[in-house]
Amino acid sequence: MVRTKFIIATNCERLVTVELKPGIRLKSSSCSTEVMVIRGTGDYDLRCGGHVMGGNPVEMNNNFAANTLMGKRYVNKDNSLELLCTKPGEGSLSLAETLLIIKAAQALPSSD
């Protein structure tokens, strides 16, 4: 179960954070993207297509429409959050206004 917390900001704008823990699956509210949390716990302002994950269906923000790729892992800058894309879509994953990046593949050791 995903719990959402609603925070009232000083500028009367409603901010939504999602409490994440490994294994949770989330669906985008603006496209067909679905992700699973691999690493990261706590409250995050996780978005896809510019809108909160798991919310009511909404139109995608064109500034966040760079597609997600199935099987790719997405991380934030300090690698404290890692998501696995289980279903691709048209939206981009982000924490608030900061886009998540695709995690680089690690080289496998040689098998002499």
Rosetta blueprint (number, residue, H / E / L):
1 M L
2 V L
3 R L
4 T E
5 K E
6 F E
7 I E
8 I E
9 A L
10 T L
11 N L
12 C L
13 E L
14 R E
15 L E
16 V E
17 T E
18 V E
19 E E
20 L E
21 K L
22 P L
23 G L
24 I L
25 R E
26 L E
27 K E
28 S L
29 S L
30 S L
31 C L
32 S L
33 T L
34 E E
35 V E
36 M E
37 V E
38 I E
39 R E
40 G L
41 T L
42 G E
43 D E
44 Y E
45 D L
46 L E
47 R E
48 C E
49 G L
50 G L
51 H E
52 V E
53 M L
54 G L
55 G L
56 N L
57 P L
58 V L
59 E L
60 M L
61 N L
62 N H
63 N H
64 F H
65 A L
66 A L
67 N L
68 T E
69 L L
70 M L
71 G L
72 K L
73 R E
74 Y E
75 V E
76 N L
77 K L
78 D L
79 N L
80 S L
81 L L
82 E E
83 L E
84 L E
85 C E
86 T E
87 K E
88 P L
89 G E
90 E L
91 G L
92 S L
93 L E
94 S E
95 L E
96 A L
97 E L
98 T E
99 L E
100 L L
101 I E
102 I E
103 K L
104 A L
105 A L
106 Q L
107 A L
108 L L
109 P L
110 S L
111 S L
112 D L
